Amino acid sequence: MDTKRIILTDNWKFHYGDCEDAWYKGYDDSSWEKVTLPHDFSVMAPFSKEYSSGTGYLRGGIAWYRTSICIPEEYRGKRITLIFDGIYKNSYVWVNSYFLGKRPSGYAQISYDISEQACFGDEPLQISVKVVHTDIADSRWFTGSGITRKASLMISEKTAPSVDGIFFRCDSVERDGDLSFAKVSVRNELLIDAADREKEQESVVVQNMLFDEEGNAVLTMESEKVPAEGGTGVIEVFGELSDPKLWSPDSPYLYTLETRITLGDTSYVADRKKVGLRTFSFDPDEGFFLNGKSMKFKGVCVHHDGGCLGTAMKKEVWRRRLELLKRSGCNAIRCSHNPHMPELYDLCDELGFMMMDEAFDEWENPKNKWSTGHNVYPPKHQGYYEDFPAWHEADLRTMVRRDRNHPSVILYSIGNEIDYPNDPYCHPMFSEMTGNNDKNKPAAERQYDANKPNMERLKVLARELVSIVKDEDDTRPVTLAAAFPELSTRIGFIDEIDVVGYNYKEHLYAEDHKRFPQKTFLGSENGHSPEAWKIVEDNRYVCGQFIWTGIDYLGEAAGWPIRGSSAGFITTAGFAKKEFAERSRLWEGVGVSEEKIDEMSVELWKPELLNTAEADTEFAENSNDIGYLYQILLKVPDSLPEKDILVQVSGAGELAGIDNGDLSDLTPYTSDHRKTLDGRLAIYIRRMAAGDIDVSVKELLSDKTELITTVNI
């Protein structure tokens, strides 16, 4: 049987609050709320000043999710794997009343082999998930709460690849006169079922095939016969592809890698994924090269929320954002400061963005977390540091294994601003240290304190984290984002790092290029000024920059009523700000006028409401899937004042949210109306069933409600 994946989107029940017996398969959840995944329960409640400013004045708490699914009888005896792309956070999972385990991380992929607990035929399989997010000052940005990414069941033969066990590598691209060829290899990590030995299936053969975008097989690599002994086995194959089409931001060509297993007389497709062929290198003097050509990272940092959607983001929403970033000249994304949803990496592969994949924002010790306004003392100290000692290796390996087949991923970052001064690490070399966010830090907090952790500890941890990454993937360099290189580079923090990232330290490039002639440097986090980009342009050895940020995000709020950061040149609603044009000139993008935004939206994101009577027709291919988000972009003519817009949905859909990009607007995210900002609104409609969806858009007035337009989806 070929491997299949069932996406668990609908038929979920949700309860906010603890239910002691909800793990039990026979528990009565008939009164619970029906929801679809992904789901963020933080955005389902009003804002409150009592909650943390750092995470956008939204609640956390304890909640439960339950769903049931009937697995066809034909899958009995197969390997059944339950996979969650992310649960924020402290998740506890049961299947048919059996406890499977817990995972503190809210960003790590979680997988459980439930072959022994599963049931088949007419008996439903019951999945119960408890989420505990009571420490709502655990982050410096909005995290969301709940099963915030998709869940799925993977059904395969018992002898199959381990989760993320297939590793495709483009080892080199070489030329011989007018001919070019790519040398590639595939590392197949297999779970070989001991029972197959008993069935006299004595050997296993792995075949990895590459198909081009037209579906033609262009390369076949096949292993020798390997004894089918129970346990985990690794089979590597090697091949050479003539005239390869290389992946790049300008031409993001993707192949399909199909993995077929032959076990005795049985043959089946065990895995299928998109891959790309490209080479890259970092030179300490000349900078970054992709496919042999010099290139600068014109990058932006992004957080993972979608404004009014919270962290229950969808691929179609990210697509619209990335299409707009592309027009600015942007060619790179930094996943600050945690692994993001896998669909974002898929899109970067498809659209041509290079990626810095980032694992952690803190290691053993906590950073300051703001609860009453950004940099407003005193801080709180909740966060991932509590789980780092026990879970960092598993979480880091999970990230690398999940993402190592994406041609877009160029760098792995093991940490962001871990060396932030006195937060909490310090060193006797500096009697006083300040960082880029120390405007309001009390004088006593800036001073060296021998009772605080010594920063020299960080080089030990960095060495360990680098070794973990290299053990899973030695084809990509490891980087980090240094906050205080004035000290940390003098005590070994960057010794094991391949590419050194500096946050807001452009003035140190020239000096440190001389101090570390074998190191390559890039701006892992930079301001928006033209001067910051000019330093990159004028110095070949600086590989590029990542602007903080490309898109506004929730959390890290200045103080009530501001609920997010306006650091981006695109709003949370996905609209370009005035600065967009300047960034496009600096990065040689195509630019985008107001008219061009509308034109692009009409082409890609119908319906586009431009005060017309009607707009509908084409959507993306998966728009009939339950949970798909239609994006209606509304524009009020410039001649009219801002309006309060009411949205009503009937038929096979529901209103998922309305966003204007105004970070001081405290209208609840669940509201059915919102005021325009600069004449614009983004309206999200979620498909809930097959059939027509009717949307009415009205102007909300004190004495009447005036219809603007209706849309049929």
C-alpha positions as CSV (number, residue, x, y, z in Angstrom):
1,M,0.0,0.0,0.0
2,D,1.3,3.5,-0.9
3,T,1.6,5.8,2.1
4,K,-1.4,8.0,2.7
5,R,-1.9,11.1,4.8
6,I,-5.3,12.1,6.2
7,I,-5.6,15.8,7.3
8,L,-7.6,16.2,10.5
9,T,-9.2,19.6,9.8
10,D,-12.9,19.4,10.9
11,N,-15.0,17.4,13.3
12,W,-13.0,18.8,16.3
13,K,-14.7,19.6,19.7
14,F,-13.2,22.3,21.9
15,H,-13.6,23.2,25.5
16,Y,-12.0,26.2,27.3
17,G,-11.1,25.1,30.8
18,D,-9.9,21.9,32.4
19,C,-12.0,18.7,32.2
20,E,-10.4,16.1,34.4
21,D,-12.0,13.1,32.5
22,A,-11.8,14.4,28.9
23,W,-9.0,11.9,28.2
24,Y,-11.5,9.1,28.4
25,K,-12.8,7.7,25.1
26,G,-16.4,7.5,26.4
27,Y,-16.5,11.1,27.7
28,D,-19.6,13.0,26.6
29,D,-18.3,16.1,24.6
30,S,-21.7,16.8,22.9
31,S,-22.0,20.2,24.5
32,W,-18.5,21.3,23.4
33,E,-17.9,23.9,20.7
34,K,-17.2,22.7,17.1
35,V,-14.0,24.0,15.6
36,T,-11.6,23.5,12.7
37,L,-7.9,23.2,12.8
38,P,-5.7,25.1,13.0
39,H,-7.3,26.8,16.0
40,D,-6.0,29.5,18.3
41,F,-8.1,30.0,21.5
42,S,-6.2,33.1,22.6
43,V,-7.9,35.2,19.8
44,M,-11.3,33.9,20.7
45,A,-11.7,36.2,23.7
46,P,-11.6,40.0,24.2
47,F,-8.4,41.9,25.0
48,S,-7.7,42.7,28.6
49,K,-5.1,45.0,30.2
50,E,-4.6,42.4,32.8
51,Y,-3.0,40.1,30.3
52,S,0.6,40.4,29.2
53,S,1.6,43.2,26.8
54,G,4.4,41.0,25.5
55,T,1.9,38.6,24.0
56,G,-0.7,41.1,22.9
57,Y,-3.1,41.4,25.9
58,L,-4.7,38.1,25.1
59,R,-5.5,35.1,27.4
60,G,-3.9,31.8,27.8
61,G,-5.3,29.1,29.9
62,I,-6.1,25.4,29.8
63,A,-8.2,23.9,27.1
64,W,-9.1,20.5,25.6
65,Y,-9.6,19.3,22.0
66,R,-11.3,16.0,21.0
67,T,-12.0,14.4,17.7
68,S,-12.9,10.9,16.4
69,I,-12.3,9.3,13.0
70,C,-13.1,5.9,11.6
71,I,-10.1,4.3,10.0
72,P,-11.0,1.8,7.2
73,E,-10.6,-1.9,8.0
74,E,-8.2,-2.2,5.1
75,Y,-5.6,-0.3,7.1
76,R,-5.5,-2.8,10.0
77,G,-2.0,-4.1,10.4
78,K,-0.4,-0.9,8.9
79,R,1.7,1.7,10.7
80,I,-0.5,4.5,11.9
81,T,1.3,7.7,12.9
82,L,-0.4,10.7,14.5
83,I,1.3,14.0,13.7
84,F,0.8,17.5,15.0
85,D,2.6,20.3,13.3
86,G,2.5,22.4,16.5
87,I,0.5,22.7,19.7
88,Y,1.1,25.8,21.9
89,K,1.9,24.5,24.4
90,N,2.5,21.8,27.1
91,S,0.4,19.3,25.1
92,Y,-0.8,16.0,26.5
93,V,-2.2,13.5,24.0
94,W,-4.4,10.4,24.4
95,V,-5.7,8.0,21.8
96,N,-8.6,5.7,22.8
97,S,-7.9,6.5,26.4
98,Y,-4.2,5.5,26.1
99,F,-1.8,8.3,27.1
100,L,0.9,8.8,24.4
101,G,3.0,11.5,25.9
102,K,3.6,15.2,26.4
103,R,5.6,18.0,24.7
104,P,6.4,21.3,26.3
105,S,7.4,23.1,23.1
106,G,4.7,25.0,21.3
107,Y,6.6,25.0,18.0
108,A,8.0,21.5,17.6
109,Q,6.4,18.9,15.3
110,I,5.0,16.1,17.5
111,S,4.5,12.5,16.2
112,Y,3.2,9.4,17.9
113,D,3.1,5.8,16.5
114,I,-0.4,4.8,17.4
115,S,-0.5,1.4,15.6
116,E,-1.1,-0.5,18.8
117,Q,-3.8,1.8,20.1
118,A,-5.7,2.3,16.9
119,C,-9.1,0.7,16.0
120,F,-10.6,0.1,12.6
121,G,-13.8,-0.3,10.7
122,D,-16.9,1.2,12.4
123,E,-15.3,1.7,15.8
124,P,-14.2,5.4,15.9
125,L,-10.6,6.3,16.9
126,Q,-10.8,8.9,19.7
127,I,-8.1,11.6,20.0
128,S,-7.9,13.8,23.1
129,V,-5.5,16.7,23.5
130,K,-5.0,18.8,26.6
131,V,-3.2,22.2,26.2
132,V,-1.7,24.1,29.2
133,H,-0.7,27.7,28.5
134,T,-1.2,29.3,31.9
135,D,2.1,31.3,31.9
136,I,1.0,33.9,29.4
137,A,4.1,36.1,30.0
138,D,6.3,33.3,28.5
139,S,7.3,35.1,25.3
140,R,8.3,38.5,24.0
141,W,5.8,38.2,21.1
142,F,2.4,36.6,20.6
143,T,2.4,32.9,20.7
144,G,-1.2,31.9,20.4
145,S,-2.7,28.9,22.3
146,G,-4.1,25.6,21.2
147,I,-3.6,23.2,18.3
148,T,-2.4,26.1,16.2
149,R,-1.1,24.1,13.2
150,K,-2.6,21.2,11.2
151,A,-2.9,17.6,12.5
152,S,-2.8,14.5,10.4
153,L,-2.7,10.7,10.3
154,M,0.0,9.0,8.2
155,I,-0.8,5.5,7.2
156,S,2.0,3.3,5.8
157,E,3.3,-0.2,5.6
158,K,5.0,-1.4,8.7
159,T,8.4,-1.2,6.9
160,A,8.5,2.5,6.0
161,P,10.6,5.6,6.4
162,S,10.8,7.0,9.9
163,V,9.2,10.4,10.4
164,D,11.2,12.9,8.3
165,G,13.7,10.1,7.7
166,I,14.3,10.8,4.0
167,F,17.1,13.2,3.4
168,F,17.8,14.4,-0.2
169,R,21.1,16.2,-0.9
170,C,22.4,18.0,-3.9
171,D,26.1,17.3,-3.3
172,S,27.5,19.3,-6.2
173,V,26.8,20.8,-9.6
174,E,29.6,20.5,-12.1
175,R,30.3,21.5,-15.7
176,D,32.2,19.6,-18.4
177,G,32.3,22.0,-21.4
178,D,28.8,22.7,-22.4
179,L,27.4,20.0,-20.3
180,S,26.4,20.2,-16.6
181,F,25.4,17.5,-14.2
182,A,24.3,17.4,-10.6
183,K,25.5,14.8,-8.2
184,V,22.8,13.9,-5.7
185,S,22.3,11.4,-2.9
186,V,19.5,10.3,-0.7
187,R,19.8,9.0,2.9
188,N,16.8,6.7,3.6
189,E,16.2,6.0,7.3
190,L,13.8,3.1,7.5
191,L,11.8,1.5,10.2
192,I,12.0,-2.2,9.2
193,D,9.4,-4.3,10.8
194,A,10.6,-7.5,12.4
195,A,7.5,-9.3,11.4
196,D,8.5,-9.1,7.8
197,R,11.3,-11.5,8.6
198,E,8.8,-14.0,9.9
199,K,6.9,-13.7,6.6
200,E,10.1,-14.8,4.8
201,Q,10.5,-11.3,3.3
202,E,14.3,-11.5,3.5
203,S,15.4,-8.4,1.7
204,V,14.4,-4.7,1.2
205,V,15.3,-2.5,-1.8
206,V,14.9,1.3,-1.8
207,Q,14.4,3.1,-5.1
208,N,14.5,7.0,-5.1
209,M,13.2,8.6,-8.3
210,L,13.3,12.2,-9.4
211,F,10.5,13.6,-11.6
212,D,10.6,17.0,-13.3
213,E,7.7,19.5,-13.2
214,E,6.1,17.8,-16.2
215,G,6.0,14.4,-14.4
216,N,8.8,12.8,-16.4
217,A,11.2,10.5,-14.5
218,V,14.7,12.0,-15.0
219,L,16.7,10.0,-12.5
220,T,16.4,6.6,-10.8
221,M,18.6,5.5,-7.9
222,E,18.2,2.0,-6.5
223,S,19.9,0.3,-3.6
224,E,21.3,-3.1,-3.3
225,K,19.2,-5.7,-1.5
226,V,19.5,-5.2,2.3
227,P,18.5,-7.9,4.9
228,A,15.1,-7.0,6.3
229,E,16.2,-7.2,9.9
230,G,13.9,-5.5,12.5
231,G,14.8,-2.1,13.7
232,T,16.1,1.1,12.2
233,G,18.2,0.9,9.1
234,V,19.9,3.5,6.9
235,I,20.2,3.0,3.1
236,E,22.0,5.5,1.0
237,V,21.8,5.8,-2.8
238,F,23.7,8.1,-5.2
239,G,23.0,9.4,-8.6
240,E,24.0,11.9,-11.3
241,L,21.5,14.1,-13.2
242,S,22.4,15.7,-16.6
243,D,21.4,19.2,-17.4
244,P,19.8,19.9,-14.0
245,K,17.4,22.8,-13.6
246,L,18.7,24.7,-10.6
247,W,16.5,26.3,-7.8
248,S,17.0,30.1,-7.2
249,P,14.9,33.0,-6.1
250,D,14.4,34.0,-9.7
251,S,13.7,30.5,-10.9
252,P,12.5,28.3,-8.1
253,Y,12.4,25.0,-10.0
254,L,11.2,22.0,-8.0
255,Y,11.5,18.3,-8.7
256,T,9.5,15.5,-7.0
257,L,11.3,12.9,-5.1
258,E,9.5,9.6,-4.9
259,T,10.7,6.8,-2.6
260,R,9.6,3.3,-3.4
261,I,10.3,0.3,-1.1
262,T,10.4,-3.3,-2.5
263,L,10.0,-5.9,0.3
264,G,10.3,-9.4,-1.2
265,D,7.6,-9.4,-3.9
266,T,5.8,-6.3,-2.6
267,S,6.5,-2.8,-3.9
268,Y,4.9,0.5,-2.7
269,V,5.5,4.3,-2.7
270,A,6.6,5.1,0.8
271,D,7.1,8.8,0.5
272,R,6.8,11.7,-2.0
273,K,8.1,15.2,-1.6
274,K,9.3,18.3,-3.4
275,V,13.0,19.0,-3.6
276,G,15.3,21.4,-5.4
277,L,18.8,21.4,-6.8
278,R,21.2,24.2,-5.9
279,T,24.6,24.9,-4.6
280,F,25.7,27.7,-2.3
281,S,28.8,28.8,-0.5
282,F,29.9,31.5,2.0
283,D,33.3,33.2,1.5
284,P,34.8,35.3,4.3
285,D,35.9,38.0,1.9
286,E,33.5,37.7,-1.0
287,G,30.2,36.9,0.7
288,F,27.4,34.6,-0.4
289,F,27.2,32.7,-3.7
290,L,24.1,30.7,-5.0
291,N,24.7,28.4,-7.9
292,G,28.1,30.1,-8.3
293,K,26.7,33.6,-8.6
294,S,27.3,36.4,-6.0
295,M,24.1,37.3,-4.2
296,K,23.0,39.4,-1.2
297,F,20.3,38.4,1.2
298,K,17.6,41.0,0.9
299,G,15.7,39.5,3.9
300,V,13.0,40.2,6.4
301,C,12.4,38.7,9.8
302,V,8.8,37.5,10.3
303,H,6.8,36.2,13.3
304,H,4.2,33.6,12.8
305,D,0.8,35.3,13.5
306,G,-1.7,36.5,11.0
307,G,-3.1,39.5,12.7
308,C,-6.8,38.8,13.6
309,L,-6.3,35.1,12.8
310,G,-3.7,34.8,15.6
311,T,-1.4,31.8,15.0
312,A,-4.1,29.7,13.2
313,M,-2.4,30.7,10.0
314,K,-3.1,29.1,6.5
315,K,-0.9,28.7,3.5
316,E,-3.2,30.9,1.4
317,V,-2.7,33.8,3.7
318,W,1.0,33.4,3.7
319,R,1.0,33.2,-0.1
320,R,-0.6,36.7,-0.4
321,R,1.9,38.1,2.1
322,L,4.9,36.6,0.3
323,E,3.7,37.7,-3.1
324,L,3.8,41.2,-1.8
325,L,7.2,40.8,-0.2
326,K,8.5,39.5,-3.5
327,R,7.5,42.8,-5.2
328,S,9.7,44.7,-2.7
329,G,12.8,42.9,-3.9
330,C,12.8,40.6,-0.8
331,N,14.5,37.3,-1.5
332,A,15.0,35.9,2.0
333,I,12.9,35.1,5.2
334,R,14.2,34.7,8.7
335,C,11.9,32.5,10.8
336,S,12.1,34.5,14.0
337,H,12.5,33.1,16.6
338,N,11.2,29.6,16.3
339,P,10.3,27.0,13.7
340,H,7.3,28.1,11.7
341,M,4.4,26.2,10.1
342,P,5.6,23.8,7.4
343,E,3.5,25.4,4.7
344,L,5.6,28.6,5.0
345,Y,8.7,26.6,3.9
346,D,6.7,25.0,1.1
347,L,5.8,28.4,-0.2
348,C,9.4,29.7,0.1
349,D,10.4,26.7,-2.1
350,E,7.6,27.5,-4.6
351,L,8.0,31.3,-4.7
352,G,11.8,31.5,-4.3
353,F,12.8,32.8,-0.9
354,M,15.9,31.7,0.9
355,M,15.4,30.9,4.5
356,M,17.1,31.2,7.9
357,D,15.5,28.5,10.0
358,E,15.7,29.4,13.7
359,A,15.3,27.2,16.7
360,F,15.4,29.2,20.0
361,D,15.1,32.6,21.6
362,E,16.5,31.5,24.9
363,W,18.5,28.6,26.2
364,E,19.1,27.8,29.9
365,N,18.2,31.1,31.4
366,P,15.1,33.4,30.9
367,K,15.0,36.7,29.2
368,N,13.0,39.6,30.4
369,K,9.3,39.3,29.4
370,W,7.2,42.4,29.4
371,S,3.7,42.4,30.9
372,T,2.9,46.1,31.2
373,G,4.5,47.5,28.1
374,H,7.7,47.0,26.1
375,N,10.7,47.7,28.3
376,V,8.5,48.7,31.2
377,Y,10.0,47.3,34.5
378,P,9.6,45.1,36.3
379,P,9.7,42.2,33.8
380,K,8.5,38.6,34.3
381,H,10.6,35.5,33.7
382,Q,8.5,32.7,32.3
383,G,9.4,30.8,29.1
384,Y,11.1,28.0,27.3
385,Y,14.2,28.1,29.5
386,E,12.3,25.8,31.9
387,D,12.2,23.1,29.3
388,F,15.5,23.7,27.5
389,P,17.7,21.4,29.6
390,A,15.4,18.3,29.0
391,W,14.0,19.1,25.6
392,H,16.5,21.2,23.5
393,E,18.1,18.2,21.7
394,A,14.8,16.7,20.7
395,D,13.3,20.0,19.6
396,L,16.4,21.0,17.6
397,R,16.7,17.6,15.9
398,T,13.0,17.7,15.1
399,M,13.4,21.1,13.4
400,V,16.4,20.1,11.3
401,R,14.9,16.8,10.2
402,R,11.6,18.4,9.3
403,D,13.2,21.2,7.2
404,R,16.3,19.7,5.7
405,N,14.7,18.8,2.3
406,H,13.6,22.3,1.5
407,P,15.9,24.0,-1.1
408,S,14.9,27.3,0.4
409,V,16.5,26.6,3.7
410,I,20.1,27.9,3.6
411,L,21.0,28.5,7.2
412,Y,20.1,27.0,10.6
413,S,20.1,29.5,13.5
414,I,20.5,28.0,16.9
415,G,19.5,31.2,18.8
416,N,18.5,34.8,18.9
417,E,20.2,37.3,21.1
418,I,21.2,34.7,23.6
419,D,24.1,36.9,24.5
420,Y,21.9,39.9,25.3
421,P,23.8,41.9,28.1
422,N,22.6,41.3,31.7
423,D,19.5,39.5,30.4
424,P,20.7,37.6,32.3
425,Y,24.3,36.8,31.2
426,C,27.2,39.1,32.0
427,H,31.0,39.0,32.4
428,P,33.6,40.9,34.5
429,M,35.2,42.1,31.2
430,F,32.5,44.8,31.1
431,S,31.5,46.6,34.3
432,E,28.4,48.0,32.5
433,M,26.6,46.6,29.5
434,T,23.6,47.9,27.5
435,G,21.7,46.3,24.7
436,N,19.5,47.6,21.8
437,N,16.4,47.6,24.0
438,D,17.8,49.0,27.2
439,K,16.3,52.5,27.1
440,N,14.3,52.0,30.3
441,K,16.6,49.5,32.1
442,P,17.4,50.6,35.7
443,A,21.0,51.5,36.3
444,A,21.5,48.5,38.7
445,E,20.4,46.1,35.9
446,R,23.1,47.4,33.6
447,Q,25.9,46.6,36.0
448,Y,28.1,43.5,36.2
449,D,26.8,41.2,38.9
450,A,29.0,38.2,39.8
451,N,25.9,36.4,41.0
452,K,24.4,36.4,37.5
453,P,25.2,33.7,35.0
454,N,28.6,34.1,33.4
455,M,28.4,34.5,29.6
456,E,31.3,32.0,29.1
457,R,28.7,29.3,29.6
458,L,27.2,30.2,26.2
459,K,30.2,28.9,24.2
460,V,29.7,25.5,25.8
461,L,26.0,25.4,24.8
462,A,26.7,26.8,21.4
463,R,29.2,24.0,20.7
464,E,26.6,21.4,21.7
465,L,23.9,22.8,19.6
466,V,26.1,23.1,16.6
467,S,27.0,19.4,16.9
468,I,23.4,18.4,17.1
469,V,22.6,20.3,13.9
470,K,25.6,18.8,12.1
471,D,24.7,15.3,13.2
472,E,21.3,15.7,11.4
473,D,22.4,17.8,8.5
474,D,26.0,18.7,7.7
475,T,25.2,20.3,4.3
476,R,24.2,23.7,5.7
477,P,26.0,26.2,7.9
478,V,25.0,27.1,11.4
479,T,24.5,30.7,12.5
480,L,23.1,32.7,15.4
481,A,22.0,36.2,15.9
482,A,24.4,37.9,18.3
483,A,23.2,40.9,20.4
484,F,26.4,41.9,22.1
485,P,29.4,40.8,20.1
486,E,31.5,43.4,21.8
487,L,31.8,40.8,24.6
488,S,30.6,37.5,23.3
489,T,33.0,37.3,20.4
490,R,35.9,37.7,22.9
491,I,34.9,34.6,25.0
492,G,34.4,32.0,22.3
493,F,30.7,32.4,21.6
494,I,31.1,32.3,17.8
495,D,34.0,29.8,17.7
496,E,31.9,26.9,16.3
497,I,29.6,29.1,14.2
498,D,30.0,28.9,10.4
499,V,28.2,32.2,9.5
500,V,28.1,34.9,12.2
501,G,24.9,37.0,12.4
502,Y,24.9,40.4,14.1
503,N,21.8,42.3,15.3
504,Y,22.1,46.0,14.8
505,K,25.9,46.0,14.9
506,E,26.8,47.3,11.5
507,H,29.5,49.5,13.0
508,L,31.4,46.4,14.0
509,Y,31.6,44.7,10.6
510,A,34.9,46.2,9.4
511,E,36.7,45.6,12.7
512,D,35.4,42.1,13.3
513,H,36.1,41.1,9.6
514,K,39.7,41.8,10.4
515,R,39.6,40.1,13.8
516,F,38.0,36.9,12.4
517,P,39.3,36.6,8.8
518,Q,38.0,33.1,8.5
519,K,34.4,34.0,9.5
520,T,31.6,35.1,7.3
521,F,29.2,37.8,8.5
522,L,25.6,38.8,7.8
523,G,23.1,41.1,9.4
524,S,20.7,38.8,11.1
525,E,18.6,41.7,12.3
526,N,18.7,45.3,11.0
527,G,16.9,48.5,11.0
528,H,15.1,50.0,8.0
529,S,17.4,52.8,7.3
530,P,19.0,53.2,3.8
531,E,22.4,53.5,5.6
532,A,22.0,50.0,7.0
533,W,21.5,48.6,3.5
534,K,24.4,50.7,2.0
535,I,26.8,49.0,4.4
536,V,25.7,45.7,2.9
537,E,26.0,47.0,-0.7
538,D,29.4,48.6,-0.1
539,N,31.1,45.6,1.6
540,R,31.4,42.3,-0.4
541,Y,32.1,40.3,2.8
542,V,28.7,41.2,4.3
543,C,26.3,38.6,3.0
544,G,23.1,40.6,3.4
545,Q,20.6,41.8,5.9
546,F,17.3,40.7,7.5
547,I,15.1,43.7,8.3
548,W,13.2,43.8,11.6
549,T,10.5,43.2,10.4
550,G,8.8,42.7,7.1
551,I,5.3,42.4,8.5
552,D,3.7,43.9,11.6
553,Y,3.1,41.3,14.3
554,L,1.1,40.9,17.5
555,G,2.8,41.2,20.9
556,E,5.9,43.1,22.0
557,A,3.4,45.9,22.5
558,A,4.5,49.4,23.7
559,G,1.7,49.5,26.2
560,W,-2.1,49.6,26.4
561,P,-4.0,50.0,24.1
562,I,-1.3,49.1,21.5
563,R,-1.4,45.3,21.1
564,G,1.4,44.7,18.6
565,S,4.6,45.9,16.9
566,S,4.5,48.2,13.9
567,A,8.0,47.3,12.9
568,G,7.0,46.0,9.4
569,F,6.6,47.7,6.1
570,I,3.4,45.6,5.6
571,T,0.5,45.6,8.0
572,T,-1.0,42.7,9.8
573,A,-3.8,42.9,7.3
574,G,-1.3,42.3,4.5
575,F,-1.3,45.8,3.0
576,A,1.8,47.7,2.0
577,K,2.7,50.8,4.0
578,K,4.1,54.0,2.5
579,E,7.6,52.7,3.3
580,F,7.1,49.8,0.9
581,A,8.1,52.0,-2.1
582,E,11.3,53.1,-0.5
583,R,12.3,49.5,0.4
584,S,11.5,48.5,-3.2
585,R,13.9,51.1,-4.6
586,L,16.7,50.0,-2.2
587,W,16.2,46.4,-3.1
588,E,15.5,46.9,-6.8
589,G,12.0,45.4,-6.5
590,V,9.2,46.0,-9.0
591,G,7.4,48.3,-6.6
592,V,3.7,48.4,-6.1
593,S,1.4,51.4,-6.3
594,E,-2.1,51.4,-4.8
595,E,-3.5,50.6,-8.2
596,K,-1.0,47.7,-8.7
597,I,-2.0,46.2,-5.3
598,D,-5.6,46.2,-6.4
599,E,-4.7,44.8,-9.8
600,M,-2.6,42.0,-8.3
601,S,-5.4,41.2,-5.8
602,V,-8.0,41.0,-8.5
603,E,-5.9,38.6,-10.4
604,L,-5.0,36.3,-7.5
605,W,-7.4,36.8,-4.7
606,K,-10.9,37.2,-6.1
607,P,-13.3,38.4,-5.0
608,E,-11.8,41.9,-4.6
609,L,-14.3,44.4,-3.3
610,L,-13.5,47.8,-4.8
611,N,-16.9,49.3,-4.1
612,T,-18.3,47.3,-7.0
613,A,-21.6,45.6,-7.1
614,E,-20.2,42.1,-7.5
615,A,-17.0,40.1,-7.8
616,D,-16.4,36.4,-7.7
617,T,-15.1,33.4,-9.8
618,E,-11.7,31.8,-9.6
619,F,-10.0,30.7,-6.4
620,A,-7.0,28.4,-5.7
621,E,-7.4,24.7,-6.5
622,N,-7.9,23.7,-2.8
623,S,-10.6,26.4,-2.1
624,N,-13.2,23.7,-1.8
625,D,-11.4,22.1,1.2
626,I,-12.9,22.5,4.6
627,G,-11.0,25.2,6.5
628,Y,-9.8,27.1,3.3
629,L,-9.7,30.9,4.0
630,Y,-11.0,33.2,1.3
631,Q,-9.5,36.7,1.5
632,I,-11.7,39.5,0.5
633,L,-9.9,42.8,0.2
634,L,-12.1,45.8,0.6
635,K,-11.2,49.3,-0.5
636,V,-13.2,52.4,0.4
637,P,-12.8,55.2,-2.3
638,D,-10.4,57.9,-1.2
639,S,-13.2,60.5,-1.5
640,L,-15.1,58.9,1.4
641,P,-14.3,58.9,5.1
642,E,-13.2,55.7,7.0
643,K,-16.2,53.4,7.6
644,D,-17.3,50.8,10.1
645,I,-17.9,47.7,8.1
646,L,-20.3,44.9,9.1
647,V,-19.7,41.5,7.5
648,Q,-22.4,38.7,7.5
649,V,-21.8,35.2,6.2
650,S,-24.4,32.5,5.4
651,G,-24.3,29.2,3.7
652,A,-21.3,26.9,3.7
653,G,-18.9,29.3,5.4
654,E,-18.2,31.4,8.4
655,L,-16.5,34.7,9.2
656,A,-12.9,33.9,10.4
657,G,-11.8,37.5,11.1
658,I,-11.6,41.1,9.9
659,D,-8.3,43.0,10.0
660,N,-7.5,46.6,9.3
661,G,-3.9,46.7,10.4
662,D,-4.5,49.2,13.2
663,L,-2.6,47.9,16.2
664,S,-4.5,50.2,18.6
665,D,-7.9,48.9,17.5
666,L,-9.2,46.9,20.5
667,T,-12.3,45.6,18.7
668,P,-12.3,41.8,19.6
669,Y,-10.9,39.6,16.8
670,T,-14.2,37.7,16.8
671,S,-16.2,40.7,16.1
672,D,-18.3,40.9,12.9
673,H,-17.5,44.5,12.2
674,R,-14.4,46.7,12.1
675,K,-13.4,50.2,10.9
676,T,-11.3,50.6,7.8
677,L,-7.8,52.0,8.0
678,D,-6.6,54.0,5.1
679,G,-9.8,52.8,3.4
680,R,-8.9,49.1,3.6
681,L,-10.0,45.9,5.3
682,A,-9.0,42.3,4.8
683,I,-11.9,40.0,5.4
684,Y,-11.3,36.2,5.9
685,I,-14.1,33.7,5.2
686,R,-13.6,30.1,6.2
687,R,-15.2,27.3,4.2
688,M,-17.1,24.9,6.5
689,A,-18.8,22.6,4.0
690,A,-19.5,22.1,0.4
691,G,-21.8,24.5,-1.3
692,D,-22.2,28.3,-1.8
693,I,-21.1,30.9,0.7
694,D,-22.9,34.2,0.7
695,V,-21.1,37.3,2.1
696,S,-22.8,40.6,2.7
697,V,-20.7,43.7,3.3
698,K,-22.5,46.6,4.9
699,E,-21.7,50.0,6.4
700,L,-22.6,50.1,10.0
701,L,-24.4,53.3,10.8
702,S,-26.1,54.6,14.0
703,D,-29.5,54.8,12.4
704,K,-29.4,52.2,9.6
705,T,-27.2,49.6,8.0
706,E,-26.4,50.3,4.4
707,L,-25.6,47.5,2.0
708,I,-22.3,48.0,0.1
709,T,-22.1,44.7,-1.8
710,T,-22.7,41.0,-1.7
711,V,-20.3,38.2,-2.8
712,N,-21.1,34.7,-3.7
713,I,-18.3,32.2,-3.3
